[in-house]
Amino acid sequence: MIENRKSSELRKTFRSAQASKFLSKHHLTPEGIDRYLDARDTFDTATIVSTPPNVKEPDFPIVGANTDPKTRRTVNDSNFEADMSAALSGLGVAGYSMRVRRRGQTVFTLNGGSARISPDSDAKNWDTTIKMHVASVSKLVTSMAVTKLLLDKGIDVDTSITNFLPRHFRVAPTSRQITLRHLLTMTSGFRQIQYGGLNDGYTYYDFKQYVERGVDPANFGQWSYHNGNFIGLRIAMAVMSGMIDPNAEFGVPEDPACT
């Protein structure tokens, strides 16, 4: 393949046997490449001729592209906006705000109802400038970030979390079997009511306590919603990415040893 050719010329290149084989392997379509090329004048084809070195292929299912032209679908922006407006307004929720963007440009924005209702001191309707608590939406962001980091680093999702915890954690024997996959799928064996009530597990110190206490073998591998799983993933990401030294020790206010 020739590098740095004009986008219009590259479209022909992506119909070659070599490119078609690559696109098929990675569940891509020529149309998707066309949309990518629309945003740039030149493109280095050397960057797509193979999987980046030292990157482990994902072991989870990937939904392939639909190759049947009779069932291939495109999005009508106006209809999508109308459908979303009808769906959101029919939910009976206090309020909502959403925005759809494409290639850095706003396609449409929908706002409706109250962001803060009248009992609050600052009641107001929704618009896209109002800040909100992301709460467990952060788990989606964490999952995507962990997946990308594992692929970038070539790390198996079934690796024990003990490889990515600060070394001052005194890991219990039953915690050593917990992998990154267990944290992602909430099958680590951690339980909300292990100490401190239903809402424990939110902090660095909480997760440290859970790891040091260990898990009940009867609970290991069984799904149970627990915030500590994703606290553990964020700590592991910091070590895995090199953002923190695993030999570092952190004094946190909740830890009695720090008072």
Solvent accessible surface area in square Angstrom, and as a share of the most:
residue,aa,sasa,rsa
1,M,86,0.38
2,I,105,0.53
3,E,91,0.41
4,N,96,0.49
5,R,64,0.23
6,K,115,0.49
7,S,15,0.09
8,S,79,0.51
9,E,81,0.36
10,L,0,0.00
11,R,66,0.24
12,K,161,0.68
13,T,15,0.09
14,F,1,0.00
15,R,127,0.46
16,S,44,0.28
17,A,89,0.69
18,Q,105,0.47
19,A,1,0.01
20,S,52,0.34
21,K,158,0.67
22,F,34,0.14
23,L,4,0.02
24,S,80,0.52
25,K,129,0.55
26,H,55,0.25
27,H,79,0.35
28,L,83,0.41
29,T,30,0.18
30,P,46,0.29
31,E,69,0.31
32,G,24,0.23
33,I,22,0.11
34,D,29,0.15
35,R,139,0.51
36,Y,98,0.37
37,L,0,0.00
38,D,84,0.43
39,A,66,0.51
40,R,91,0.33
41,D,109,0.56
42,T,63,0.37
43,F,27,0.11
44,D,51,0.26
45,T,0,0.00
46,A,51,0.40
47,T,90,0.53
48,I,30,0.15
49,V,63,0.36
50,S,71,0.46
51,T,40,0.23
52,P,82,0.52
53,P,114,0.72
54,N,137,0.70
55,V,39,0.22
56,K,84,0.36
57,E,87,0.39
58,P,40,0.25
59,D,82,0.43
60,F,95,0.40
61,P,128,0.81
62,I,92,0.47
63,V,141,0.81
64,G,36,0.34
65,A,37,0.29
66,N,74,0.38
67,T,109,0.64
68,D,61,0.32
69,P,107,0.67
70,K,179,0.76
71,T,59,0.34
72,R,95,0.35
73,R,185,0.68
74,T,133,0.77
75,V,104,0.60
76,N,85,0.43
77,D,48,0.25
78,S,82,0.53
79,N,89,0.46
80,F,77,0.32
81,E,61,0.27
82,A,61,0.47
83,D,93,0.48
84,M,52,0.23
85,S,39,0.25
86,A,68,0.53
87,A,56,0.44
88,L,29,0.14
89,S,74,0.48
90,G,64,0.62
91,L,114,0.57
92,G,76,0.73
93,V,80,0.46
94,A,69,0.53
95,G,18,0.18
96,Y,41,0.15
97,S,42,0.27
98,M,43,0.19
99,R,115,0.42
100,V,36,0.21
101,R,135,0.49
102,R,112,0.41
103,R,139,0.51
104,G,47,0.45
105,Q,128,0.57
106,T,65,0.38
107,V,42,0.24
108,F,11,0.05
109,T,44,0.26
110,L,22,0.11
111,N,68,0.35
112,G,19,0.18
113,G,43,0.42
114,S,32,0.21
115,A,26,0.20
116,R,87,0.32
117,I,91,0.46
118,S,96,0.62
119,P,114,0.72
120,D,71,0.37
121,S,127,0.82
122,D,72,0.37
123,A,55,0.42
124,K,81,0.34
125,N,108,0.55
126,W,42,0.15
127,D,58,0.30
128,T,58,0.34
129,T,116,0.67
130,I,29,0.15
131,K,184,0.78
132,M,129,0.58
133,H,152,0.68
134,V,85,0.49
135,A,61,0.48
136,S,54,0.35
137,V,91,0.52
138,S,36,0.23
139,K,26,0.11
140,L,107,0.53
141,V,86,0.49
142,T,9,0.05
143,S,32,0.20
144,M,114,0.51
145,A,37,0.29
146,V,2,0.01
147,T,45,0.26
148,K,128,0.54
149,L,28,0.14
150,L,12,0.06
151,L,49,0.25
152,D,78,0.40
153,K,104,0.44
154,G,31,0.30
155,I,35,0.18
156,D,56,0.29
157,V,23,0.13
158,D,71,0.37
159,T,34,0.20
160,S,26,0.17
161,I,0,0.00
162,T,40,0.23
163,N,92,0.47
164,F,24,0.10
165,L,8,0.04
166,P,1,0.01
167,R,158,0.58
168,H,37,0.16
169,F,12,0.05
170,R,169,0.62
171,V,23,0.13
172,A,13,0.10
173,P,114,0.72
174,T,43,0.25
175,S,0,0.00
176,R,132,0.48
177,Q,72,0.32
178,I,0,0.00
179,T,17,0.10
180,L,1,0.00
181,R,86,0.31
182,H,35,0.16
183,L,0,0.00
184,L,41,0.21
185,T,65,0.38
186,M,15,0.07
187,T,24,0.14
188,S,1,0.00
189,G,3,0.03
190,F,2,0.01
191,R,58,0.21
192,Q,32,0.14
193,I,132,0.67
194,Q,66,0.29
195,Y,56,0.21
196,G,75,0.72
197,G,33,0.31
198,L,116,0.58
199,N,111,0.57
200,D,11,0.06
201,G,0,0.00
202,Y,116,0.44
203,T,45,0.26
204,Y,45,0.17
205,Y,31,0.12
206,D,22,0.11
207,F,1,0.00
208,K,12,0.05
209,Q,34,0.15
210,Y,1,0.00
211,V,0,0.00
212,E,35,0.16
213,R,131,0.48
214,G,3,0.03
215,V,9,0.05
216,D,75,0.39
217,P,97,0.61
218,A,80,0.62
219,N,37,0.19
220,F,53,0.22
221,G,37,0.36
222,Q,104,0.46
223,W,166,0.58
224,S,24,0.15
225,Y,94,0.36
226,H,0,0.00
227,N,12,0.06
228,G,0,0.00
229,N,1,0.00
230,F,10,0.04
231,I,24,0.12
232,G,0,0.00
233,L,1,0.00
234,R,86,0.31
235,I,15,0.07
236,A,1,0.00
237,M,41,0.18
238,A,26,0.20
239,V,18,0.10
240,M,18,0.08
241,S,44,0.28
242,G,61,0.58
243,M,153,0.68
244,I,43,0.22
245,D,79,0.41
246,P,35,0.22
247,N,96,0.49
248,A,33,0.26
249,E,134,0.60
250,F,78,0.32
251,G,64,0.61
252,V,25,0.14
253,P,121,0.76
254,E,88,0.39
255,D,17,0.09
256,P,90,0.57
257,A,93,0.72
258,C,61,0.36
259,T,139,0.81
